[in-house]
Amino acid sequence: MTFIDIQNAYERIKTIVQRTPIVESNLLNSWLGHQILFKVECLQTTGAFKLRGASNFIAKLAAQNALPERFVANSSGNHAQAVAYAAKHFDIPVTIYSSKNISAVKAAATQYYGAELKLYDTRTEADAAVQLASEAPDTHWIPPFNHPDIIAGQGTAALEALQDIKTNYKTTPDAVFAPCGGGGLVSGTLIATRHLAPQARVMGVEPLAANDAAESLRKGKICALESPADTLADGAATPSVGEHTFVLLQQLDGFYEVNEQDIAYWTQWLQHLLKLHIEPTCAMPMQGVVEWLRTQSRPKRVLVIVTGGNISAQSMQKIWQYDHLLKPPSLLG
């Protein structure tokens, strides 16, 4: 994959997706002593960055006059909504396969966009079911992350962000942080950043409770979770990364694992500071940002990809079991 793939993806999907803004919190910048810029994909149509990859996947098939009779996909939520919305845009029916622990709000939105939703006891069973369904005649499987067209589509978020930062701030960031589930977003972010801001460091962040990517990087081979992940960051609870994303993850400049308390802490604080409805998965990278900034001797400018804003009431209750707003962000720990 190259940056040209991301540029082509952007041209295909720019009339389907929103060009989401860059925001910052002066108070957070003051507390940390660095500038943190947020690409807020929580304001994206369907509420998450996933629409970019799904739209590119389908739009490329449409450009090749190769649209199937039906799409199928497996997802814990945001990819499901994205595929449902993008497929509806091209008037193609879609069936989504997911585990029963899918967020209720994401399940409802998926069905609202017109998709048929089939639920299974575990993610592994859902993945097996979608593979079987994809073998039906004229049926195309849209994977959640492990495909070049998905990676290219997700990379358009960083492309937009880096272009807008250069235009509005007349500079480029020193580091770019993105959450990692299957690795599609951070892989696309890496490719875009290496081209548009080659001096910037690119970091991935995942939940400690679902740290298959970190384990894979440590062992030099793809390692899957031994059991379903129990984490607030449900968007990063994928069983394993894929062969397309893993080779790009190995090129990252850093990778961080975040515990559940820190995920809840940053979800509360980003919702409060940015006045946006933000998912735990995309608040999580801020802990990685803080850990990296603690090692820096000069002020830095950091870009964080805020990936989505679809949260169930059940997750919100877990996030707010303890009031983390009593302790303002700081680099002192």
VEXLODO-169715 format. One line per field, with one value per residue (C-alpha): residue in one letter; z, y, x. Coordinates in pm, whole numbers, plus 50000, padded with zeros to 5 digits. Example, Ala and Ser with C-alpha at 12.3 -4.5 7.8 and 13.67 -1.06 7.14 Angstrom:
<rs>
code = (A/S)
up = (50780/50714)
north = (49550/49894)
east = (51230/51367)
</rs>
This chain:
<rs>
code = (M/T/F/I/D/I/Q/N/A/Y/E/R/I/K/T/I/V/Q/R/T/P/I/V/E/S/N/L/L/N/S/W/L/G/H/Q/I/L/F/K/V/E/C/L/Q/T/T/G/A/F/K/L/R/G/A/S/N/F/I/A/K/L/A/A/Q/N/A/L/P/E/R/F/V/A/N/S/S/G/N/H/A/Q/A/V/A/Y/A/A/K/H/F/D/I/P/V/T/I/Y/S/S/K/N/I/S/A/V/K/A/A/A/T/Q/Y/Y/G/A/E/L/K/L/Y/D/T/R/T/E/A/D/A/A/V/Q/L/A/S/E/A/P/D/T/H/W/I/P/P/F/N/H/P/D/I/I/A/G/Q/G/T/A/A/L/E/A/L/Q/D/I/K/T/N/Y/K/T/T/P/D/A/V/F/A/P/C/G/G/G/G/L/V/S/G/T/L/I/A/T/R/H/L/A/P/Q/A/R/V/M/G/V/E/P/L/A/A/N/D/A/A/E/S/L/R/K/G/K/I/C/A/L/E/S/P/A/D/T/L/A/D/G/A/A/T/P/S/V/G/E/H/T/F/V/L/L/Q/Q/L/D/G/F/Y/E/V/N/E/Q/D/I/A/Y/W/T/Q/W/L/Q/H/L/L/K/L/H/I/E/P/T/C/A/M/P/M/Q/G/V/V/E/W/L/R/T/Q/S/R/P/K/R/V/L/V/I/V/T/G/G/N/I/S/A/Q/S/M/Q/K/I/W/Q/Y/D/H/L/L/K/P/P/S/L/L/G)
up = (50000/49931/49998/49648/49765/50040/49799/49563/49851/49951/49600/49600/49935/49980/49882/50117/50439/50641/50657/51035/51216/51429/51783/52092/52458/52579/52936/52858/52668/52968/53213/53004/52868/52513/52228/52170/51850/51806/51473/51589/51393/51658/51440/51135/50970/51160/51448/51374/51134/51012/50744/50556/50504/50424/50179/50000/49975/49816/49604/49449/49350/49208/49000/48861/48788/49024/49292/49420/49501/49876/50124/50453/50736/51091/51350/51714/51609/51432/51125/51119/51104/50844/50611/50654/50568/50278/50128/50149/49965/49676/49719/49804/50085/50370/50658/50967/51193/51550/51905/52146/52352/52073/52209/52199/52047/51771/51700/51674/51437/51220/51177/51123/50823/50675/50759/50874/51206/51315/51667/51812/52159/52080/51830/51712/51620/51440/51244/51141/51036/50817/50645/50563/50443/50215/50017/49886/49518/49435/49800/49905/50254/50378/50650/50941/50906/50731/50371/50171/50065/50425/50543/50264/50352/50721/50628/50484/50840/50897/50546/50617/50963/50848/50557/50787/51047/50779/50646/50978/51199/50930/51072/51122/51444/51628/51698/51588/51814/51718/51892/51770/51750/51431/51323/51013/51135/51280/50967/50738/50974/50953/50572/50553/50819/50671/50349/50482/50806/50780/51090/51310/51529/51489/51793/51849/52170/52283/52601/52834/52867/52490/52413/52129/51909/52176/52233/51859/51832/52125/51982/51617/51504/51511/51847/51919/52249/52440/52545/52462/52586/52873/52822/52815/52481/52294/51958/52024/52148/51828/51878/51665/51405/51043/50807/50619/50934/51129/50885/50920/51298/51308/51156/51432/51647/51969/52116/52450/52660/52880/53184/53237/53500/53267/52983/53204/53325/52978/52851/53127/53076/52697/52711/52964/52797/52433/52501/52269/52310/52289/52304/52550/52258/52124/52464/52543/52330/52564/52824/52562/52480/52845/52885/52573/52674/53010/52817/52619/52718/52488/52406/52146/51916/51911/51686/51830/51606/51801/51636/51743/51969/51988/52354/52515/52843/53005/52907/53029/53369/53393/53285/53549/53845/53985/53938/53770/53717/54074/53947/53656/53388/53460/53347/53709/53741)
north = (50000/50359/50710/50715/50450/50687/50980/50772/50660/51022/51112/50819/50893/51270/51310/51029/51110/51428/51622/51635/51927/51968/52090/52157/52248/52548/52427/52083/52240/52461/52172/51950/52222/52089/52139/51850/51859/51626/51501/51443/51150/51126/51391/51165/51036/50711/50853/50691/50676/50329/50484/50580/50225/50076/50354/50317/49941/49968/50277/50105/49808/50047/50220/49879/49790/49495/49550/49218/49131/49135/49239/49064/49189/49102/49377/49476/49792/50084/49884/49738/50083/50195/49900/49936/50307/50274/49975/50164/50455/50214/50037/49695/49481/49380/49131/49199/48920/49014/48883/48935/49181/49439/49783/49829/50175/50044/49751/49983/50219/49928/49812/50169/50197/49893/49602/49259/49184/48829/48778/48496/48406/48493/48700/48380/48227/48544/48546/48183/48256/48551/48346/48078/48340/48499/48175/48227/48327/48697/48783/49000/49011/49352/49286/49530/49612/49352/49469/49728/49916/49938/50061/50319/50449/50479/50662/50949/51068/51139/51279/51537/51614/51670/51885/52097/52136/52255/52501/52635/52606/52639/52339/51962/51761/51607/51290/51124/50885/50648/50358/50006/49727/49533/49798/49939/50299/50321/50148/50402/50680/50557/50565/50912/51056/50913/51104/51429/51470/51234/51373/51292/50984/50757/50567/50300/50250/49957/49834/49628/49396/49334/49362/49113/49370/49450/49080/49027/49306/49168/48816/48914/48715/48754/48642/48615/48678/48358/48466/48746/49081/49258/49625/49962/50017/49778/49920/49782/49438/49250/48896/48963/49190/49075/49005/49332/49546/49363/49447/49815/49798/49672/50006/50221/50438/50331/50130/50175/49957/50131/49997/50032/50304/50527/50460/50576/50874/51007/50937/51159/51431/51450/51459/51742/51942/51906/51908/51609/51263/51048/50668/50505/50356/50695/50857/50578/50719/51019/50798/50706/51075/51159/50876/50993/51362/51272/51173/51499/51797/52056/52153/51924/51934/51608/51491/51243/51065/51065/50768/50766/50868/50574/50476/50268/50367/50058/50167/50522/50385/50192/50495/50718/50477/50703/51079/51117/51489/51543/51493/51724/51593/51637/51498/51444/51118)
east = (50000/50105/49982/49833/49584/49470/49446/49235/49017/48958/48843/48599/48438/48454/48088/47978/48167/48198/48525/48532/48697/49008/48940/49149/49107/49305/49261/49401/49691/49763/49754/49982/50211/50173/49924/49682/49476/49180/49041/48683/48542/48270/48101/48124/47806/47723/47929/48265/48560/48458/48239/48555/48681/48341/48259/48591/48553/48208/48280/48581/48365/48106/48374/48472/48105/48153/47887/47743/47382/47456/47722/47799/48020/48123/48145/48100/47921/48085/48186/47836/47680/47932/47868/47492/47502/47747/47564/47235/47400/47468/47131/47282/47132/47362/47366/47577/47710/47800/47824/47537/47739/47721/47634/47256/47288/47515/47284/46983/47163/47280/46922/46801/47034/46862/47092/46981/47155/47240/47376/47590/47712/48075/48271/48442/48105/48001/48327/48275/47916/48009/48279/48022/47772/48032/48048/47693/47663/47720/47789/48082/48236/48350/48611/48632/49002/49217/49194/49394/49080/48959/49301/49313/48970/49055/49374/49170/49098/49467/49502/49231/49366/49723/49608/49391/49665/49906/49648/49520/49830/50101/50283/50273/50238/50530/50332/50008/49815/49533/49357/49421/49166/49227/49476/49307/49293/49641/49780/49616/49726/50085/50088/49930/50159/50478/50394/50247/50447/50744/50914/50612/50610/50307/50179/49916/49720/49504/49335/49553/49252/49256/49626/49660/49836/50093/50155/50187/50442/50643/50650/50691/50389/50011/49871/49499/49323/49261/48911/48664/48790/48616/48697/48524/48697/48469/48578/48926/48820/48902/49042/49351/49504/49535/49820/49766/49761/50032/50311/50219/50185/50543/50649/50495/50719/50552/50267/50087/49857/49598/49414/49038/49064/49264/49019/48731/48935/49004/48653/48517/48773/48751/48373/48401/48678/48572/48197/48160/48011/48325/48365/48606/48800/48900/48958/49206/49495/49524/49690/49949/49988/50055/50306/50492/50486/50642/50956/50974/51191/51031/50669/50514/50215/50018/49734/49484/49233/48905/48743/48379/48094/47853/47808/47538/47372/47526/47877/47810/47711/48037/48239/48080/48093/48366/48405/48744/48683/48801/49159/49255/49494/49863/50197/50296/50103)
</rs>
